């Protein structure tokens, strides 16, 4: 537990003086709090002795309370702002690390899980630093001040508090171990609940279309029940701690009452001193009353820290280590030399010994059935999947030698899945540079055959598209995503099947426009449609992770291979029955 929390030191260190000030102020506040029973005992004894002069005790109590109020207010502000700043830094670090993780990481961790870590786990750490620091200070200072004054008034009575201490320590240690396991279970269950909620809401249209609302509610109920059960187990352990600590502490008070009363009756202790002693006992055992809460807070904070460092310790899949040998401006020559790539160890290769060469300014279409590695091949060019050294080159330079920012600015990938932010159309199209002139935005929209659509919206470019572009049709989202890529005028443009939701007439207009706007620039197009591929200078066919055919539309038709088979299928002809080849169902326009 302590080891997990110590890993937070680099995040706490910048605010150590603020925390140190808070710790010192709390110590001063406890000292003045301890003076209140001292002056009260003085006043009681003066009254019991028939001396009505209680001005000094009254002034002393008033001054102690006032100073304590000021110091506690200042200390709480210092500690809580430090907790908030640490939480801010942790969120920034987590968000930054997530931005640099690759596909493998997000295949293993759900978005809901990451949201739980970013919100719930960091909030637990913030609470531990802010509230936990205060409680631990209470534990330390209250015990120190309380025992010090108790020894001053009666050493014999003070010794009577010591026998229960080993039992309290043993009980707290045993339950703290159980609390650690229970806290980890609660946080993991909460992550599952958040992940399922996020997934369900993201797919709500599919759920409703398939009338699966009741099944999803039942599935959520099972996950919710698991979280509730874990929380109940944690609450049971916390209740045991909370119940036992005051019970053991109360045993001390019973013993002190009996022996303390005897000391007063025998004249060895004044009534005021006994009253003050009881107040100091309450101060000294106060930490034990909240020990259960403190242990719960510390254990949950330690679990949250472990879950955060699970992300922090994860090395980025793609390292940005430019060699300085890359040219400033990419021209667009692409070479792959025996590229072999596996997504996971123990699985077959997604790409197997792929070799190809693309000239600057060439338009190349890449085709193949589902799962043949088309998208994987494209992603190696922008290092979303990191290729092995010496396998992928742009302008004769290994892609690993380019700075990532430059590579992804000049080699633009328009992904297969159209994603739009919940912003206006203008903000989405000019996402990489919001300061772009509006004329450039309209030009890109026109090239993607989106201008007429936007002009038909009441708010035009200022139309809000909703979360994930929910207010737009599939074709409109794809065209908006295409415009977002075209606006960058990159030397290399990669279009990953971004016409699948566009009708053939619209596709034809876009492709004709692309010939104009992309003249002299390298363009790669993945598609399942012959109507798309035939616009390219050259067509490559992938099968089982290998390039099995290549040539122009006419050349591939004449070869009578896989491409020719697809062409016959899509124009309504009869297949030749090649058993080794099957194109995606529904691919024909």
C-alpha positions as CSV (number, residue, x, y, z in Angstrom):
1,X,0.0,0.0,0.0
2,X,2.7,2.5,1.0
3,X,4.8,1.5,-2.0
4,X,1.9,2.4,-4.3
5,X,1.3,5.8,-2.7
6,X,5.0,6.7,-2.7
7,X,4.9,6.5,-6.5
8,X,2.9,9.7,-6.4
9,X,5.8,11.7,-5.0
10,X,6.8,13.2,-8.3
11,X,3.3,14.6,-8.7
12,X,3.2,15.9,-5.1
13,X,6.7,17.3,-5.0
14,X,5.9,20.6,-6.8
15,X,3.4,21.4,-4.0
16,X,5.4,20.1,-1.1
17,X,5.8,23.6,0.4
18,X,2.1,24.2,0.3
19,X,1.5,20.9,1.9
20,X,4.2,21.5,4.5
21,X,2.6,24.8,5.4
22,X,-0.7,23.1,5.8
23,X,0.8,20.4,8.0
24,X,2.5,23.0,10.2
25,X,-0.6,25.1,10.5
26,X,-2.7,22.1,11.5
27,X,-0.1,21.3,14.2
28,X,-0.4,24.9,15.5
29,X,-4.2,24.6,15.5
30,X,-4.1,21.4,17.5
31,X,-1.8,23.0,20.0
32,X,-4.3,25.9,20.5
33,X,-7.1,23.3,20.6
34,X,-5.2,21.6,23.5
35,X,-5.1,24.9,25.4
36,X,-8.9,25.1,25.7
37,X,-9.2,22.2,28.2
38,X,-6.1,23.6,30.1
39,X,-7.8,27.0,30.6
40,X,-11.1,25.3,31.3
41,X,-9.5,23.2,34.1
42,X,-8.0,26.5,35.5
43,X,-11.5,28.1,35.5
44,X,-13.2,25.1,37.1
45,X,-10.6,24.8,39.9
46,X,-10.8,28.6,40.6
47,X,-14.6,28.4,40.9
48,X,-14.3,25.2,43.1
49,X,-11.9,27.1,45.3
50,X,-14.3,30.0,45.7
51,X,-12.2,32.3,43.5
52,X,-14.5,34.1,41.0
53,X,-11.6,35.6,39.0
54,X,-12.1,33.6,35.7
55,X,-11.0,36.4,33.4
56,X,-7.7,34.8,32.4
57,X,-9.3,31.4,31.6
58,X,-12.1,33.0,29.6
59,X,-9.6,35.2,27.6
60,X,-7.3,32.2,27.1
61,X,-10.1,30.1,25.7
62,X,-11.3,32.9,23.5
63,X,-7.9,33.6,22.1
64,X,-7.1,29.8,21.6
65,X,-10.4,29.3,19.7
66,X,-9.8,32.4,17.5
67,X,-6.3,31.4,16.6
68,X,-7.3,27.8,15.9
69,X,-10.1,29.0,13.6
70,X,-7.7,31.1,11.5
71,X,-5.0,28.5,11.3
72,X,-7.4,25.7,10.4
73,X,-9.0,27.8,7.7
74,X,-5.7,28.6,6.1
75,X,-4.4,25.1,6.5
76,X,-7.4,23.5,4.8
77,X,-7.2,25.8,1.9
78,X,-3.5,25.1,1.4
79,X,-4.0,21.3,1.6
80,X,-7.1,21.1,-0.6
81,X,-5.7,23.3,-3.3
82,X,-2.6,21.1,-3.3
83,X,-4.8,18.1,-3.8
84,X,-6.6,19.8,-6.7
85,X,-3.3,20.7,-8.4
86,X,-2.0,17.1,-8.1
87,X,-5.3,15.8,-9.5
88,X,-4.9,18.3,-12.4
89,X,-1.4,17.1,-13.2
90,X,-2.5,13.5,-13.0
91,X,-5.3,14.1,-15.5
92,X,-2.9,15.9,-17.8
93,X,-0.4,13.1,-17.6
94,X,-3.1,10.4,-18.1
95,X,-4.6,12.2,-21.1
96,X,-1.2,12.8,-22.7
97,X,-0.2,9.1,-22.3
98,X,-3.5,7.9,-23.7
99,X,-3.0,10.2,-26.8
100,X,0.3,8.4,-27.5
101,X,-0.9,4.8,-27.0
102,X,-1.5,2.6,-30.0
103,X,-4.1,0.1,-31.3
104,X,-2.9,-2.8,-29.1
105,X,-3.5,-0.7,-25.9
106,X,-7.0,0.3,-26.8
107,X,-7.8,-3.3,-27.9
108,X,-7.0,-4.3,-24.3
109,X,-8.6,-1.4,-22.4
110,X,-12.1,-0.1,-23.0
111,X,-12.9,3.6,-23.2
112,X,-15.2,3.3,-20.2
113,X,-12.3,1.8,-18.1
114,X,-10.1,4.8,-19.1
115,X,-12.8,7.2,-18.2
116,X,-13.2,5.6,-14.8
117,X,-9.4,6.0,-14.2
118,X,-9.5,9.6,-15.4
119,X,-12.4,10.6,-13.2
120,X,-13.1,8.2,-10.3
121,X,-9.5,7.1,-9.6
122,X,-8.0,10.5,-9.8
123,X,-10.8,11.9,-7.6
124,X,-9.9,9.2,-5.0
125,X,-6.3,10.4,-5.0
126,X,-7.3,14.0,-4.7
127,X,-9.6,13.1,-1.8
128,X,-6.7,11.2,-0.2
129,X,-4.3,14.2,-0.5
130,X,-6.8,16.8,0.7
131,X,-9.0,15.0,3.2
132,X,-6.6,12.1,4.0
133,X,-3.8,14.5,4.8
134,X,-6.0,16.4,7.2
135,X,-7.1,13.1,8.9
136,X,-3.6,11.8,9.2
137,X,-2.5,15.1,10.7
138,X,-5.3,14.8,13.2
139,X,-4.1,11.3,13.9
140,X,-0.6,12.5,14.6
141,X,-1.0,15.9,16.2
142,X,-4.2,15.0,18.2
143,X,-2.5,12.0,19.7
144,X,0.8,13.9,20.4
145,X,-1.0,17.0,21.9
146,X,-3.5,14.9,23.8
147,X,-1.0,12.5,25.4
148,X,1.4,15.4,26.2
149,X,-1.3,17.2,28.3
150,X,-2.5,13.9,29.8
151,X,1.0,13.2,31.0
152,X,1.1,16.8,32.4
153,X,-2.1,16.3,34.5
154,X,-1.7,12.6,35.5
155,X,1.0,10.2,34.3
156,X,-0.7,7.3,36.1
157,X,-4.0,7.8,34.4
158,X,-2.2,8.1,31.0
159,X,-0.6,4.7,31.4
160,X,-4.1,3.1,31.6
161,X,-4.6,3.9,27.9
162,X,-1.7,1.7,26.8
163,X,-3.0,-1.9,27.2
164,X,-5.7,-1.7,24.5
165,X,-3.3,-0.2,21.9
166,X,-1.9,-3.6,20.7
167,X,-5.4,-4.9,20.1
168,X,-6.4,-1.8,18.1
169,X,-3.2,-2.0,16.0
170,X,-3.7,-5.7,15.3
171,X,-7.4,-5.2,14.3
172,X,-6.7,-2.3,12.1
173,X,-3.8,-4.1,10.3
174,X,-5.9,-7.2,9.6
175,X,-8.9,-5.3,8.3
176,X,-6.7,-3.0,6.2
177,X,-5.5,-6.0,4.2
178,X,-9.1,-7.0,3.5
179,X,-10.0,-3.4,2.7
180,X,-7.2,-3.3,0.0
181,X,-8.6,-6.3,-1.8
182,X,-12.2,-5.0,-1.5
183,X,-11.2,-1.6,-2.9
184,X,-9.5,-3.1,-5.9
185,X,-12.6,-5.2,-6.6
186,X,-14.8,-2.1,-6.3
187,X,-12.7,0.0,-8.8
188,X,-12.5,-2.8,-11.3
189,X,-16.3,-3.4,-11.1
190,X,-16.8,0.3,-11.5
191,X,-14.7,0.2,-14.7
192,X,-16.8,-2.6,-16.1
193,X,-19.9,-0.6,-15.3
194,X,-18.6,2.5,-17.1
195,X,-17.4,0.5,-20.0
196,X,-20.7,-1.2,-20.5
197,X,-22.6,2.1,-20.2
198,X,-20.3,3.8,-22.7
199,X,-20.6,0.9,-25.2
200,X,-24.4,0.7,-24.8
201,X,-25.0,4.4,-25.3
202,X,-22.6,4.5,-28.3
203,X,-24.6,1.7,-29.9
204,X,-28.1,2.8,-28.8
205,X,-29.3,3.0,-32.4
206,X,-28.4,-0.6,-33.1
207,X,-29.9,-1.8,-29.8
208,X,-33.2,0.0,-30.6
209,X,-33.2,-1.1,-34.2
210,X,-32.9,-4.8,-33.1
211,X,-35.3,-4.4,-30.2
212,X,-32.7,-5.5,-27.7
213,X,-33.5,-2.9,-25.0
214,X,-34.8,-5.5,-22.5
215,X,-31.7,-7.8,-23.0
216,X,-29.4,-4.8,-22.5
217,X,-31.2,-3.7,-19.4
218,X,-30.8,-7.3,-18.0
219,X,-27.1,-7.4,-18.9
220,X,-26.6,-4.0,-17.3
221,X,-28.4,-5.2,-14.2
222,X,-26.0,-8.1,-13.8
223,X,-23.0,-5.8,-14.1
224,X,-24.6,-3.4,-11.7
225,X,-25.3,-6.1,-9.3
226,X,-21.7,-7.2,-9.4
227,X,-20.6,-3.6,-8.6
228,X,-23.2,-3.3,-5.8
229,X,-22.0,-6.6,-4.3
230,X,-18.4,-5.5,-4.3
231,X,-19.4,-2.2,-2.7
232,X,-21.4,-4.0,0.0
233,X,-18.3,-6.1,0.9
234,X,-16.2,-3.0,1.2
235,X,-18.9,-1.3,3.3
236,X,-19.1,-4.3,5.6
237,X,-15.3,-4.2,6.3
238,X,-15.4,-0.5,6.8
239,X,-18.4,-0.9,9.2
240,X,-16.4,-3.4,11.3
241,X,-13.5,-1.0,11.5
242,X,-15.7,1.9,12.4
243,X,-17.6,-0.1,15.0
244,X,-14.6,-1.7,16.7
245,X,-12.4,1.3,17.1
246,X,-14.7,3.5,19.2
247,X,-15.6,0.4,21.3
248,X,-12.0,-0.3,22.2
249,X,-11.4,3.4,22.8
250,X,-14.5,3.6,25.0
251,X,-13.0,0.9,27.3
252,X,-10.2,3.4,28.1
253,X,-12.7,6.0,29.2
254,X,-14.5,3.5,31.6
255,X,-11.2,2.6,33.3
256,X,-10.1,6.3,33.6
257,X,-13.5,7.3,35.0
258,X,-13.2,4.7,37.8
259,X,-9.5,5.4,38.7
260,X,-9.8,9.2,38.0
261,X,-12.8,9.5,40.4
262,X,-10.7,7.8,43.1
263,X,-7.9,10.3,42.6
264,X,-10.3,13.2,42.9
265,X,-11.9,11.8,46.0
266,X,-8.5,11.2,47.6
267,X,-7.3,14.7,46.8
268,X,-4.6,13.6,44.4
269,X,-6.3,15.3,41.4
270,X,-8.5,18.4,41.1
271,X,-12.0,18.2,39.5
272,X,-10.9,20.6,36.8
273,X,-7.9,18.4,36.0
274,X,-10.2,15.4,35.7
275,X,-12.5,17.2,33.3
276,X,-9.6,18.4,31.3
277,X,-8.1,14.9,31.3
278,X,-11.3,13.5,29.8
279,X,-11.2,16.1,27.1
280,X,-7.6,15.2,26.3
281,X,-8.5,11.5,26.3
282,X,-11.2,12.4,23.7
283,X,-8.6,14.2,21.7
284,X,-6.1,11.4,21.9
285,X,-8.6,8.6,20.9
286,X,-10.3,10.7,18.3
287,X,-8.0,9.3,15.6
288,X,-9.1,5.8,16.5
289,X,-12.7,6.7,15.9
290,X,-11.9,7.7,12.3
291,X,-9.3,5.1,11.8
292,X,-11.7,2.9,9.7
293,X,-12.4,5.9,7.4
294,X,-8.7,6.7,7.1
295,X,-7.7,3.1,6.3
296,X,-10.5,3.0,3.7
297,X,-9.4,6.2,2.1
298,X,-5.7,5.2,2.0
299,X,-6.5,1.8,0.6
300,X,-8.7,3.1,-2.1
301,X,-6.1,5.8,-2.9
302,X,-3.4,3.1,-3.2
303,X,-5.6,1.1,-5.5
304,X,-6.3,4.2,-7.7
305,X,-2.6,4.9,-7.8
306,X,-1.9,1.4,-9.0
307,X,-4.5,1.7,-11.7
308,X,-3.1,5.0,-12.9
309,X,0.5,3.8,-13.0
310,X,-0.6,0.7,-15.0
311,X,-1.2,3.3,-17.8
312,X,1.8,5.5,-16.9
313,X,4.2,2.5,-17.0
314,X,2.9,1.3,-20.4
315,X,5.5,2.2,-23.0
316,X,4.2,3.9,-26.1
317,X,3.9,1.4,-29.0
318,X,5.4,4.0,-31.5
319,X,8.5,5.9,-30.4
320,X,9.2,9.3,-31.9
321,X,12.9,9.2,-32.4
322,X,13.7,11.1,-35.7
323,X,17.2,10.5,-37.0
324,X,17.5,13.9,-38.6
325,X,18.0,12.3,-42.1
326,X,14.4,12.9,-43.2
327,X,13.7,15.7,-45.8
328,X,11.7,18.7,-44.7
329,X,9.1,18.2,-47.5
330,X,7.9,14.8,-48.6
331,X,7.6,14.3,-52.4
332,X,5.6,11.0,-52.2
333,X,7.7,8.1,-53.4
334,X,6.7,5.0,-51.4
335,X,8.7,1.8,-51.1
336,X,8.0,-1.4,-49.1
337,X,10.7,-4.0,-48.9
338,X,9.7,-7.4,-47.6
339,X,7.3,-5.9,-45.0
340,X,6.0,-8.5,-42.6
341,X,3.9,-7.5,-39.7
342,X,2.1,-9.3,-36.9
343,X,-0.5,-7.7,-34.6
344,X,0.1,-10.1,-31.7
345,X,2.7,-12.8,-30.9
346,X,1.5,-16.3,-31.7
347,X,-0.9,-15.1,-34.5
348,X,-0.4,-15.3,-38.2
349,X,1.1,-12.4,-40.1
350,X,-1.2,-9.6,-41.1
351,X,1.3,-8.8,-43.9
352,X,3.7,-11.3,-45.3
353,X,6.8,-10.1,-47.2
354,X,5.1,-7.3,-49.0
355,X,7.2,-5.4,-51.5
356,X,6.0,-2.6,-53.7
357,X,7.0,0.7,-55.2
358,X,4.8,3.8,-55.8
359,X,6.1,6.8,-57.7
360,X,5.5,10.4,-56.6
361,X,2.2,11.7,-58.0
362,X,0.9,8.2,-58.7
363,X,-2.7,7.2,-57.8
364,X,-2.8,3.6,-56.6
365,X,-5.8,1.6,-55.7
366,X,-5.5,-1.3,-53.2
367,X,-8.1,-4.1,-53.2
368,X,-8.7,-7.4,-51.6
369,X,-11.2,-9.3,-49.5
370,X,-11.9,-8.5,-45.9
371,X,-9.0,-9.3,-43.6
372,X,-6.2,-9.3,-46.2
373,X,-4.2,-6.5,-44.5
374,X,-5.2,-3.5,-46.6
375,X,-5.8,-1.2,-43.7
376,X,-2.8,-2.5,-41.8
377,X,-0.6,-1.8,-44.8
378,X,-1.9,1.8,-45.0
379,X,-1.4,2.4,-41.2
380,X,2.3,1.5,-41.4
381,X,2.8,4.5,-43.7
382,X,1.8,6.9,-40.8
383,X,3.1,4.5,-38.1
384,X,-0.2,3.8,-36.5
385,X,1.2,0.3,-36.7
386,X,5.0,0.5,-36.4
387,X,6.7,-1.4,-39.2
388,X,10.0,-3.2,-38.6
389,X,13.1,-1.2,-39.4
390,X,14.2,-1.1,-43.1
391,X,10.8,-2.2,-44.5
392,X,8.8,1.0,-45.2
393,X,10.4,4.0,-46.9
394,X,9.1,7.4,-48.1
395,X,11.4,9.3,-50.5
396,X,14.1,6.7,-49.7
397,X,14.0,7.4,-45.9
398,X,12.7,4.9,-43.4
399,X,9.4,6.1,-42.0
400,X,10.8,5.5,-38.5
401,X,13.4,8.3,-39.2
402,X,10.7,10.9,-39.7
403,X,9.4,13.0,-36.8
404,X,5.9,11.7,-36.2
405,X,4.4,15.2,-36.4
406,X,5.9,15.8,-39.8
407,X,5.0,12.3,-41.1
408,X,1.4,12.5,-40.1
409,X,1.1,16.1,-41.3
410,X,2.4,15.3,-44.8
411,X,1.0,11.7,-45.1
412,X,-2.7,12.1,-44.4
413,X,-4.8,9.1,-43.6
414,X,-8.6,9.4,-44.1
415,X,-9.8,6.4,-42.0
416,X,-12.4,3.8,-42.9
417,X,-14.7,4.7,-40.0
418,X,-15.9,8.3,-40.4
419,X,-15.6,10.1,-37.1
420,X,-16.8,13.6,-36.4
421,X,-16.5,15.6,-33.2
422,X,-19.6,17.2,-31.7
423,X,-18.7,20.6,-33.1
424,X,-19.8,22.6,-36.1
425,X,-19.1,21.4,-39.6
426,X,-16.5,24.2,-40.0
427,X,-14.7,23.1,-36.9
428,X,-14.6,19.5,-38.0
429,X,-13.4,20.3,-41.5
430,X,-10.6,22.6,-40.3
431,X,-9.8,20.5,-37.2
432,X,-6.0,20.5,-37.8
433,X,-6.0,24.4,-38.1
434,X,-9.1,26.2,-36.9
435,X,-7.6,29.5,-38.2
436,X,-7.9,28.4,-41.8
437,X,-9.7,30.9,-44.1
438,X,-13.3,30.0,-44.8
439,X,-12.6,29.9,-48.5
440,X,-10.2,26.9,-48.0
441,X,-12.9,25.1,-46.0
442,X,-15.5,25.6,-48.8
443,X,-13.0,24.5,-51.4
444,X,-12.3,21.2,-49.5
445,X,-16.1,20.7,-49.1
446,X,-16.7,21.2,-52.8
447,X,-13.9,18.7,-53.6
448,X,-15.7,16.1,-51.4
449,X,-19.1,16.9,-53.1
450,X,-20.3,18.3,-49.8
451,X,-20.9,22.0,-50.7
452,X,-24.5,21.7,-51.8
453,X,-25.3,19.6,-48.8
454,X,-23.9,22.2,-46.4
455,X,-25.6,25.0,-48.2
456,X,-28.9,23.2,-47.7
457,X,-28.5,23.2,-43.9
458,X,-30.2,26.2,-42.2
459,X,-26.9,27.1,-40.3
460,X,-24.6,26.2,-43.2
461,X,-21.0,25.7,-42.0
462,X,-22.1,26.5,-38.4
463,X,-24.3,23.4,-38.3
464,X,-23.6,21.3,-35.2
465,X,-23.2,17.7,-36.2
466,X,-23.8,16.2,-32.7
467,X,-21.8,13.5,-31.0
468,X,-19.9,11.4,-33.5
469,X,-21.8,13.3,-36.3
470,X,-25.1,11.7,-35.3
471,X,-27.1,14.3,-37.2
472,X,-25.5,13.4,-40.5
473,X,-26.1,10.4,-42.8
474,X,-23.3,7.8,-43.3
475,X,-22.5,9.3,-46.7
476,X,-22.4,12.8,-45.4
477,X,-20.1,11.8,-42.6
478,X,-17.7,10.1,-45.0
479,X,-17.6,13.1,-47.3
480,X,-17.0,15.4,-44.3
481,X,-14.1,13.2,-43.2
482,X,-12.8,13.2,-46.8
483,X,-13.0,17.0,-46.9
484,X,-11.0,17.1,-43.6
485,X,-8.3,15.2,-45.3
486,X,-8.3,17.1,-48.6
487,X,-8.1,20.5,-46.9
488,X,-4.5,19.7,-45.8
489,X,-3.2,19.4,-49.4
490,X,-0.8,16.8,-48.2
491,X,1.9,15.3,-50.5
492,X,0.5,11.8,-49.8
493,X,-3.2,11.2,-49.2
494,X,-4.5,7.7,-48.1
495,X,-8.2,7.0,-48.5
496,X,-9.1,3.9,-46.6
497,X,-12.4,2.7,-48.1
498,X,-14.0,6.1,-47.5
499,X,-16.6,5.8,-50.3
500,X,-18.4,2.7,-48.9
501,X,-21.5,4.8,-47.8
502,X,-21.5,7.0,-50.9
503,X,-23.6,6.2,-53.9
504,X,-21.9,5.6,-57.2
505,X,-22.9,8.8,-58.9
506,X,-21.5,10.9,-56.0
507,X,-18.4,8.7,-55.9
508,X,-17.9,9.3,-59.6
509,X,-18.0,13.1,-59.1
510,X,-15.6,13.0,-56.2
511,X,-13.1,10.8,-58.0
512,X,-13.2,13.1,-61.0
513,X,-12.5,16.1,-58.7
514,X,-9.7,14.2,-57.0
515,X,-7.9,13.8,-60.3
516,X,-7.9,17.6,-60.5
517,X,-7.1,18.6,-56.9
518,X,-4.6,15.7,-56.4
519,X,-2.7,16.2,-59.7
520,X,1.0,15.6,-59.1
521,X,0.5,14.2,-55.6
522,X,0.6,10.6,-54.4
523,X,-2.8,9.1,-53.6
524,X,-3.6,5.6,-52.2
525,X,-7.2,4.4,-52.3
526,X,-8.5,1.3,-50.6
527,X,-11.9,0.2,-52.1
528,X,-14.0,-2.9,-52.7
529,X,-15.5,-1.3,-55.9
530,X,-14.1,-1.7,-59.3
531,X,-15.8,1.6,-60.2
532,X,-13.4,3.3,-57.7
533,X,-10.3,1.3,-58.6
534,X,-10.4,1.9,-62.3
535,X,-9.7,5.6,-61.8
536,X,-6.3,4.8,-60.4
537,X,-3.1,4.6,-62.4
538,X,-2.4,1.2,-60.9
539,X,-4.2,-1.4,-58.9
540,X,-2.7,-3.8,-56.4
541,X,-4.6,-6.9,-55.2
542,X,-3.9,-8.2,-51.7
543,X,-4.7,-11.7,-50.6
544,X,-3.7,-13.4,-47.3
545,X,-1.4,-10.5,-46.5
546,X,0.5,-10.6,-49.8
547,X,0.4,-8.6,-53.1
548,X,-0.8,-11.2,-55.6
549,X,-1.6,-9.0,-58.6
550,X,-0.7,-5.5,-59.9
551,X,-1.3,-3.4,-62.9
552,X,-3.8,-1.1,-64.6
553,X,-7.5,-1.8,-64.9
554,X,-7.1,-3.0,-68.4
555,X,-4.1,-5.1,-67.7
556,X,-5.7,-6.9,-64.7
557,X,-8.8,-7.6,-66.7
558,X,-6.7,-9.2,-69.5
559,X,-4.9,-11.4,-66.9
560,X,-8.2,-13.0,-65.9
561,X,-7.2,-13.3,-62.2
562,X,-8.8,-12.2,-59.0
563,X,-9.5,-8.6,-60.1
564,X,-11.1,-9.8,-63.3
565,X,-13.3,-12.2,-61.2
566,X,-14.4,-9.2,-59.0
567,X,-15.2,-7.1,-62.1
568,X,-17.4,-9.9,-63.5
569,X,-19.2,-10.2,-60.2
570,X,-19.9,-6.5,-59.8
571,X,-21.2,-6.0,-63.3
572,X,-23.6,-8.9,-62.8
573,X,-21.7,-11.7,-64.6
574,X,-21.3,-15.3,-63.4
575,X,-18.4,-16.1,-61.2
576,X,-15.7,-18.5,-62.5
577,X,-15.9,-20.5,-59.3
578,X,-12.3,-20.0,-58.0
579,X,-12.4,-21.7,-54.6
580,X,-9.6,-19.7,-53.1
581,X,-11.1,-16.3,-53.5
582,X,-14.3,-14.7,-52.1
583,X,-15.1,-11.0,-52.1
584,X,-17.0,-9.2,-49.4
585,X,-20.7,-9.9,-49.6
586,X,-22.6,-6.8,-50.7
587,X,-19.6,-5.1,-52.2
588,X,-21.1,-4.5,-55.5
589,X,-22.5,-1.0,-56.0
